[in-house]
């Protein structure tokens, strides 16, 4: 008689180490999720049992929101008052650092109604220190040349105007390109500005603009006509 061979035993595959790690991560996530859900349920039940806490928190949130809104409105009012009364004397402007001089020019443009006026001067500014849109939609690009010694400092020359002329319109899309200085401007630079439809705010014009209340476009000749009214009008 022939003996039957016993059936072959199937090998049980053990899960790989990577699979074990994944299973452990899933279990850990499930435990954490259960703990978070339990905590949320506990908190919600406690708040429902102590509804006065919600009422107090809501009241405090509303009061905080009202306070922030009132503070912003007050700040806006003070900024408007400050802008309306903003004045600079030449001695004040002479004493400024060049960066503060650019900020002063920006603030004067804001005083004139250019609410989006911003200082952009710095490394790589491509000839633009201040940009602004006036209430009639014209885009202003201003290059500032501050001289610590005022009229005794170095004069603004044609090369400075050439930089402005090369970037104001093609790079910054200016309608009005201006150079502002508290110092002197050479005669050739003034002639070049006229030829290229650039505007020069020299020391005398700056004194009138900074110490008065007239907008800059009322002090300059041959300013481009207004564009269509914008949201800044």
ABEGO torsion letter per residue (X at the ends): XBBBBBBBBBBBBBBBAAAAAAAAAAAAAAAAAAAAAAAAAAAAAAAAABAAAAAAAAAAAAAAAAAAAAAAAAAAAAAAAAAAABBBBAAAAAABBAAAAAAAAAAAAAAAGBAABBBABEBGAGGBABBBBBAAGBBBBBBBBBBAAEAABBBBBAAAAAAAAAAAAAAAGBABBBBBBABBBBAAAAAAAAAAGBBBBBAAAAAAAAABABBAAAABBGBBBBBBBBAAX
